[in-house]
Amino acid sequence: MKLPRDLSGQDLVKALKKLGYEVSHQTGSHIRLTTQQQGEHHLTIPAHNPLKVDTLNAILRDIGNHFKLSRDELLNQLFRK
């Protein structure tokens, strides 16, 4: 699956709720998310529109490592329609 190019930080936060992430707090334009699934994991997502491709790739790589998912498996879980 192709990486979305027009994804905002808020859209990514909504998609990550499927994996059990919840907003723990926000400071300025950065949103802190936490999940307890498969151990505690924290993420910081910039609330930018759109997210830069490299930033999105780094976030997805971090999530994939935590859940032991490949990039395609993760993209299918988050953005499959």
N, C-alpha and C positions, 0 to 999 in steps of 0.2 A: 504494500500500500504506500502511496505517495504521502510525503509529509505536507500537512496543510500550510500554505504560505500566508494566509490572511488571518491567522488565529490570534486573538487577543489574550491577554493574561487572564481576564475574567472568564473567557470561554474555556481556557485550559483548566481553571479551577473547577468549573462545572463538570467537565469531563472526568477529572480526577476523583470526583465523588463516587464514581463507579468502582474505584479501587479502595474505597474506605477513607479517603483523605478528607479531613475537615479543617476549616480555617481556625487556627488557634489565635492569631492576631494579625493586625496590619499596622505597619509603620510607614507612613508616607505612601510611596508608590510600590511598596513591596509587601506581598501577602505571604504569611507563614502558614504552611499546611502541615498537619501531622496525621499519621495513620498508625494503628496498633496491629494491623494485619501483618502476619509473618514477622513480628517484632516491630518495635517502635522505629519510625522513620520520619524525618523532617525534611521539608522542602521550602525554599523561598522562591516565589514566582513574582517577577516584575509585572505590575499592572499596566503594561504598555499595550498599545494597539497600533500595528500588529507587533507580535514578538519577533525578534530577530531570529533567523533560521539557526544560527549557531547557538544561541541561547536556548531555543527550543530543543535542539539536538542534545545539548548538555543535560537539560532537565530530564528528557526521555531516557537518556543513557543511565542516569542516576536511578530513576524509577525501575528500569529494566534490570539493573544490577540487584536492586533490593528484592524484587519479585522473581528474579531468575527467569526473565522473559526475553525473547529476542525482540529486536526493534519492530519487526512486522507483527509479531504476536501482540505486542503492546499497542501498536497503532490500531490493529483490528479491534481490540477490546475497547479502546477509548473513542474511536471515531467511526466505527462501523455503523451504517444507517439501517 
